[in-house]
């Protein structure tokens, strides 16, 4: 690695850390002021406290950037980020000149998952505040949401949003294991739809005299992890398509219908990005767009769930 290449990686990581600290301060300082001045309802204040606690580790890291250690005072997201980075700094990697440093894909998925959870809470809270400030038309909306078919559609939309989140987390495992760099074809993986080394870690052989439990393949075998992500992605887009088709038979509120249509469009775009990223051997711009697409898809799914939530009187 040249000095120029190292600087590129260093400043990318440095920028990510600084941006995380800025987000923490930008949320916590105004939030504390608004809570102190009584500008929040009790429910919103408690939810903001939860979000602040989840991202609060960034502030500790800002004050002590060169001596960050996870302890009881430092909070969730910053701690997960610290453990993720630490997982790629083992002595064995440092001693082997040909080793490629990698963070644990478990910590990577946990760090990304916590970020998605924090974002989801903030996104739904914002939508709730916007709805609470729109008194006009709420009576008609309440009547629509009491319809049995709308309630059923709401349950399916929640299940679909959960499936979107699960698929995104499986994508984090793919990224952490560099599983996108193998089987760069679609829909097949090698000679069939299922890779031949799907159960390589749990199957005894001359090269593998001590096989691992079967579930380790699903979490640590790059071929199996990529296969899992494909299956979840296809299941998710099928569920979204079915939800859209079902919406044609339900008298939905206007915003819910717009959100359903948007969900189908974003899902189609995300699948296209995923397949393209795989076929072109995971170039960084496409990979970044695909990851951003997963958050966009989750946002639209959460928006749909919100449009179908009960409106309190």
HUZI-V189005 format. One line per field, one symbol per residue. psi: psi as a letter, one per 20 degrees, with the letter a starting at -180 (. if undefined). Layout:
psi = ???
This chain:
psi = prhghghggghggghgghgghggghhggghghghghikiqrgghghhhhgghhhihhhgghhhmhjlpppahhqagghgggghgghijlqhghhhoijqopqqphghghgggghghggggggghgghgggghjnhpjhghggggiipghhgghgghhghghhhgggghhhhhhgghjkiijrlmrpiqnciahpqhkhkhhjpprhimimqrqhihgihiohghgggghgggghgghghgghgghhhijpnqqghhgghgghggghggghgggggggghkklqgggghhgghhhhgghghghggggijqpoq.
